[in-house]
Amino acid sequence: MLTPRLDRRLDVLLDRARPEPPALADLVAAGLDRLALPGTGRTLERWQALAAVAACDLSLVKRFEGHTDALAILAELGGAAAPEGSRWGTWCAEPPTARLALRQRGGRWLLEGTKAWCSGAADVTHAVVSCWDEGGAQRLAAVAMAQPGVRITDQGWHAVGMSATGSVDVQFDGAQALPVGEPGDYVARPGFWHGGAGIAACWYGGASGIAEMTRALCGPRPDAHRLAHLGAIDVALAGAAAVLRETAAWIDEQPSSLAHPCALRARLVTEAAASAVLEHAGRALGAGPLCRDPRFARAVADLPVFLRQSHAERDLAALGEALLPPQEAPWAL
């Protein structure tokens, strides 16, 4: 639920009675993308906004989160201010077959190569991308899309879920860019894990949206089986919400610390909760809404794809490693 501090215009734009969700441009034009930065005392409010957009439409929040994450990166690393009305992507996936090279030629920085999984590529005006310099170091660069040397392809995305994100491959051939921060800053900065935990807020919002639709579709007099599924959904979401609030408070209390274990825990707890919501919603309602309710069907198709942004057992193993001694009493109440 949104707090009174959040602009009521967001509620209006996300009105579920609208036949289609708003566009990223609508949120930007209304100034609703200027969220509180992580670690500035209002991290939970930031995540509540992400969750609210996610509950409306997961493909929209994928683009909205990427835009707001880019603004946060530019602020944290001293990048140039985003132009008024600009729409940004954050494209930092690093598959081994699609890496960008950043080269300095004649006083200009140029991007070469293909960047995969570029959400909202056809809709954004700028992007923050991960790339590799001539010294073999990873770094970030800001690039304007409306220039020669940038080609948006129709390749790289065949999923039904999250199809509206338009997450295609983008080819760069000498496109001009500006470095953001220093080599290694992308993963070394505290904001890396702040943003990673923010993804969990998007998952939570998507799951809560499905939960709300399930509650409505159960009807005024649900039987005991549907009530049991609603109870299980409540338990799953209550646990995830508690962890997200705790994580947001931890980040605000120590914003310069690396929130690695906290962020991993938040992501994994929320992933498990969202998976439980999907399971119980389907069992409570059967095939009817999956076939006849377009909004419900879209959300149920989108969320499993979005959840796979988790690294699954790799994240569980990383969290387990963080709990080894000298960690003291990690589960004290």
C-alpha positions as CSV (number, residue, x, y, z in Angstrom):
1,M,0.0,0.0,0.0
2,L,1.3,3.5,-0.9
3,T,2.1,5.8,2.0
4,P,0.6,9.3,2.1
5,R,4.0,10.7,1.2
6,L,3.8,9.2,-2.2
7,D,2.2,11.4,-4.9
8,R,-1.5,10.6,-5.4
9,R,-0.9,11.1,-9.1
10,L,0.7,7.7,-9.1
11,D,-2.5,6.1,-7.9
12,V,-4.4,7.9,-10.6
13,L,-2.1,6.7,-13.4
14,L,-2.1,3.2,-12.1
15,D,-5.9,3.0,-11.8
16,R,-6.7,-0.7,-12.5
17,A,-9.9,0.3,-14.2
18,R,-7.9,1.6,-17.2
19,P,-8.0,-0.9,-20.1
20,E,-4.2,-0.6,-20.6
21,P,-1.4,0.3,-18.2
22,P,0.2,3.7,-18.6
23,A,3.5,4.1,-20.5
24,L,6.9,4.9,-19.0
25,A,6.6,8.3,-20.7
26,D,3.4,9.0,-18.7
27,L,5.2,8.4,-15.4
28,V,8.2,10.5,-16.5
29,A,6.0,13.4,-17.8
30,A,4.2,13.5,-14.4
31,G,7.6,13.6,-12.6
32,L,6.8,10.4,-10.8
33,D,10.2,8.9,-11.7
34,R,12.0,11.2,-9.3
35,L,12.0,8.7,-6.5
36,A,14.0,9.1,-3.3
37,L,17.5,7.7,-3.8
38,P,18.3,4.4,-1.9
39,G,20.0,5.0,1.5
40,T,18.7,8.5,2.0
41,G,16.1,7.6,4.6
42,R,13.3,6.9,2.3
43,T,14.3,3.6,0.7
44,L,11.0,1.9,1.7
45,E,9.0,4.7,0.0
46,R,11.1,4.1,-3.1
47,W,10.3,0.4,-3.0
48,Q,6.6,1.1,-2.4
49,A,6.5,3.1,-5.6
50,L,8.2,0.3,-7.5
51,A,5.8,-2.3,-6.0
52,A,2.8,-0.2,-6.9
53,V,3.8,0.0,-10.5
54,A,4.6,-3.7,-10.5
55,A,1.1,-4.5,-9.2
56,C,-0.3,-2.6,-12.1
57,D,1.9,-4.2,-14.8
58,L,5.2,-6.1,-14.6
59,S,6.5,-5.1,-18.0
60,L,5.9,-1.5,-17.1
61,V,7.8,-1.8,-13.8
62,K,10.7,-3.5,-15.6
63,R,11.2,-0.4,-17.7
64,F,10.4,2.0,-14.8
65,E,12.8,0.3,-12.5
66,G,15.5,0.4,-15.1
67,H,14.9,4.1,-15.7
68,T,14.9,5.0,-12.0
69,D,18.0,2.7,-11.4
70,A,19.9,4.6,-14.1
71,L,19.0,7.9,-12.4
72,A,20.3,6.5,-9.1
73,I,23.5,5.3,-10.7
74,L,24.2,8.7,-12.3
75,A,23.6,10.4,-9.0
76,E,25.8,8.0,-7.0
77,L,28.7,8.0,-9.4
78,G,28.6,11.7,-10.4
79,G,27.4,11.2,-13.9
80,A,25.9,14.0,-16.0
81,A,22.4,15.1,-15.1
82,A,19.7,13.3,-17.1
83,P,18.0,15.7,-19.7
84,E,14.5,16.8,-18.8
85,G,12.0,14.3,-20.0
86,S,14.5,11.6,-20.9
87,R,13.8,8.0,-20.5
88,W,16.6,5.6,-19.5
89,G,17.4,2.0,-19.6
90,T,19.9,0.2,-17.3
91,W,21.5,-2.6,-19.5
92,C,24.1,-4.4,-17.5
93,A,23.5,-8.1,-18.3
94,E,26.8,-9.7,-19.2
95,P,26.3,-12.9,-21.2
96,P,29.7,-14.1,-22.5
97,T,28.6,-13.7,-26.2
98,A,27.4,-10.1,-25.9
99,R,29.9,-7.7,-24.3
100,L,30.4,-4.1,-25.2
101,A,33.8,-2.6,-25.7
102,L,34.5,1.0,-24.7
103,R,37.3,2.6,-26.7
104,Q,38.8,6.1,-26.6
105,R,39.5,7.5,-30.0
106,G,40.5,11.1,-30.8
107,G,39.2,12.4,-27.4
108,R,35.9,10.6,-27.8
109,W,34.6,7.5,-26.1
110,L,33.0,5.0,-28.4
111,L,31.0,1.8,-27.8
112,E,31.4,-1.3,-30.0
113,G,29.5,-4.6,-29.9
114,T,26.1,-6.0,-29.0
115,K,24.3,-5.6,-25.7
116,A,21.7,-8.3,-24.9
117,W,18.4,-8.0,-23.1
118,C,17.9,-4.3,-23.5
119,S,14.5,-3.7,-21.9
120,G,12.5,-0.9,-23.5
121,A,15.1,-0.4,-26.2
122,A,12.7,1.1,-28.6
123,D,11.2,3.4,-26.0
124,V,14.1,4.9,-24.1
125,T,16.1,8.0,-25.1
126,H,19.3,7.0,-23.2
127,A,20.9,4.1,-21.4
128,V,23.5,3.2,-18.8
129,V,25.4,0.2,-20.1
130,S,28.1,-2.0,-18.7
131,C,31.1,-2.3,-20.9
132,W,34.8,-3.2,-20.9
133,D,37.7,-0.8,-21.5
134,E,40.9,-1.4,-23.3
135,G,42.6,-2.3,-20.0
136,G,40.2,-5.2,-19.5
137,A,38.2,-3.4,-16.7
138,Q,34.5,-3.4,-16.4
139,R,32.9,0.1,-16.2
140,L,29.7,2.0,-17.0
141,A,28.9,4.4,-19.8
142,A,25.9,6.6,-20.6
143,V,24.8,6.6,-24.2
144,A,22.1,8.5,-26.1
145,M,20.1,6.3,-28.4
146,A,19.2,8.8,-31.1
147,Q,22.6,8.8,-32.9
148,P,24.4,7.0,-35.7
149,G,26.0,3.8,-34.6
150,V,23.0,2.6,-32.5
151,R,20.8,-0.1,-34.1
152,I,17.9,-1.7,-32.2
153,T,17.3,-5.2,-33.5
154,D,14.3,-7.5,-33.3
155,Q,16.5,-10.3,-31.9
156,G,16.9,-11.9,-28.5
157,W,13.5,-12.2,-27.0
158,H,11.0,-15.0,-27.7
159,A,9.2,-15.3,-24.3
160,V,5.5,-14.8,-24.0
161,G,6.0,-13.5,-20.5
162,M,7.3,-10.0,-20.2
163,S,7.0,-9.6,-23.9
164,A,5.9,-6.0,-23.6
165,T,9.3,-5.0,-22.2
166,G,10.7,-5.3,-25.8
167,S,14.0,-6.7,-24.3
168,V,15.9,-7.1,-27.6
169,D,19.6,-6.9,-28.6
170,V,21.1,-3.5,-29.4
171,Q,24.1,-3.2,-31.6
172,F,26.6,-0.4,-31.1
173,D,29.0,0.6,-33.9
174,G,31.1,3.5,-32.8
175,A,28.3,5.1,-30.8
176,Q,29.5,8.0,-28.7
177,A,29.2,7.5,-24.9
178,L,30.4,9.1,-21.7
179,P,32.0,7.0,-18.9
180,V,30.1,7.0,-15.6
181,G,32.3,6.6,-12.6
182,E,35.6,4.8,-12.5
183,P,36.5,1.2,-13.6
184,G,35.0,-1.3,-11.2
185,D,32.5,1.1,-9.7
186,Y,29.5,-0.8,-11.1
187,V,29.6,-3.7,-8.6
188,A,31.9,-2.1,-6.0
189,R,29.5,0.8,-5.1
190,P,26.9,0.3,-2.3
191,G,24.1,1.1,-4.7
192,F,24.7,-2.1,-6.6
193,W,23.1,-4.1,-3.8
194,H,20.5,-1.4,-3.1
195,G,19.3,-1.7,-6.6
196,G,19.4,-5.5,-6.4
197,A,17.1,-5.5,-3.4
198,G,14.9,-3.0,-5.2
199,I,14.2,-5.7,-7.8
200,A,12.7,-7.8,-4.9
201,A,10.2,-4.9,-4.3
202,C,9.1,-5.3,-8.0
203,W,8.6,-9.0,-7.5
204,Y,6.7,-8.3,-4.4
205,G,4.5,-5.9,-6.2
206,G,3.8,-8.3,-9.0
207,A,2.8,-11.0,-6.5
208,S,0.6,-8.7,-4.5
209,G,-1.2,-7.6,-7.7
210,I,-1.9,-11.3,-8.4
211,A,-3.0,-11.8,-4.8
212,E,-5.4,-8.8,-5.1
213,M,-6.9,-10.2,-8.3
214,T,-7.2,-13.6,-6.7
215,R,-9.1,-12.2,-3.7
216,A,-11.5,-10.4,-6.0
217,L,-12.0,-13.4,-8.3
218,C,-12.8,-15.7,-5.4
219,G,-16.2,-14.1,-5.2
220,P,-18.2,-12.9,-2.1
221,R,-18.7,-16.4,-0.6
222,P,-15.5,-18.4,-1.3
223,D,-15.5,-22.0,-0.2
224,A,-13.0,-23.4,2.4
225,H,-10.5,-24.4,-0.2
226,R,-10.3,-21.0,-1.7
227,L,-10.1,-19.4,1.7
228,A,-7.2,-21.7,2.6
229,H,-5.3,-20.6,-0.5
230,L,-6.0,-17.0,0.3
231,G,-4.6,-17.6,3.8
232,A,-1.5,-19.2,2.3
233,I,-1.0,-16.2,0.0
234,D,-1.3,-13.8,3.0
235,V,1.3,-15.7,5.0
236,A,3.7,-15.7,2.1
237,L,3.3,-12.0,1.4
238,A,3.4,-11.0,5.0
239,G,6.8,-12.7,5.5
240,A,8.2,-11.0,2.4
241,A,6.9,-7.6,3.3
242,A,8.5,-7.8,6.8
243,V,11.9,-8.7,5.3
244,L,11.7,-5.9,2.7
245,R,10.8,-3.3,5.4
246,E,13.7,-4.6,7.5
247,T,16.1,-4.5,4.6
248,A,15.1,-0.9,3.6
249,A,15.6,0.2,7.2
250,W,19.1,-1.5,7.3
251,I,20.1,0.3,4.1
252,D,18.9,3.7,5.4
253,E,20.8,3.1,8.7
254,Q,24.1,2.3,7.0
255,P,24.0,3.4,3.4
256,S,27.7,3.2,2.8
257,S,27.9,-0.5,3.7
258,L,27.6,-3.2,1.2
259,A,24.2,-4.7,1.7
260,H,25.1,-8.0,0.0
261,P,23.7,-10.5,2.5
262,C,20.6,-8.4,3.3
263,A,19.8,-7.9,-0.4
264,L,20.3,-11.6,-1.2
265,R,18.0,-12.5,1.7
266,A,15.3,-10.1,0.6
267,R,15.5,-11.3,-3.0
268,L,15.3,-15.0,-2.0
269,V,12.5,-14.6,0.5
270,T,10.5,-12.5,-2.0
271,E,11.1,-15.0,-4.8
272,A,9.8,-17.8,-2.6
273,A,6.8,-15.8,-1.6
274,A,6.0,-14.8,-5.2
275,S,6.3,-18.5,-6.3
276,A,3.9,-19.5,-3.5
277,V,1.4,-16.8,-4.6
278,L,1.5,-18.1,-8.2
279,E,0.9,-21.6,-7.0
280,H,-2.0,-20.8,-4.6
281,A,-3.6,-18.4,-7.0
282,G,-3.7,-21.0,-9.8
283,R,-5.1,-23.7,-7.4
284,A,-7.7,-21.3,-6.0
285,L,-9.1,-20.1,-9.3
286,G,-8.5,-22.9,-11.8
287,A,-8.1,-22.3,-15.5
288,G,-11.0,-19.8,-15.9
289,P,-9.1,-16.5,-15.2
290,L,-6.0,-17.8,-17.0
291,C,-8.1,-18.1,-20.1
292,R,-10.6,-15.3,-19.8
293,D,-9.1,-12.5,-17.7
294,P,-6.4,-10.8,-19.8
295,R,-4.9,-8.8,-16.9
296,F,-4.7,-11.9,-14.6
297,A,-3.3,-14.1,-17.5
298,R,-0.7,-11.5,-18.4
299,A,0.5,-11.1,-14.8
300,V,0.7,-14.9,-14.3
301,A,2.7,-15.2,-17.5
302,D,5.0,-12.3,-16.7
303,L,6.0,-13.0,-13.1
304,P,7.7,-16.3,-13.6
305,V,9.9,-14.8,-16.3
306,F,10.7,-11.8,-14.1
307,L,11.6,-14.0,-11.2
308,R,14.2,-15.7,-13.2
309,Q,16.3,-12.6,-12.8
310,S,17.1,-14.3,-9.6
311,H,20.2,-16.5,-9.7
312,A,18.5,-19.3,-7.8
313,E,20.8,-21.7,-6.1
314,R,23.8,-19.5,-6.8
315,D,22.2,-16.8,-4.7
316,L,21.4,-19.3,-2.0
317,A,25.0,-20.5,-1.9
318,A,26.3,-17.0,-1.8
319,L,24.0,-16.2,1.2
320,G,25.1,-19.4,2.9
321,E,28.7,-18.4,2.5
322,A,28.0,-15.0,4.0
323,L,26.6,-16.8,7.1
324,L,29.7,-18.8,7.9
325,P,31.9,-17.9,10.9
326,P,32.8,-15.3,12.1
327,Q,29.2,-14.3,11.6
328,E,27.6,-14.4,15.1
329,A,24.0,-15.5,15.9
330,P,22.6,-14.7,12.4
331,W,19.1,-16.0,13.5
332,A,18.7,-14.3,16.9
333,L,15.2,-12.8,17.3
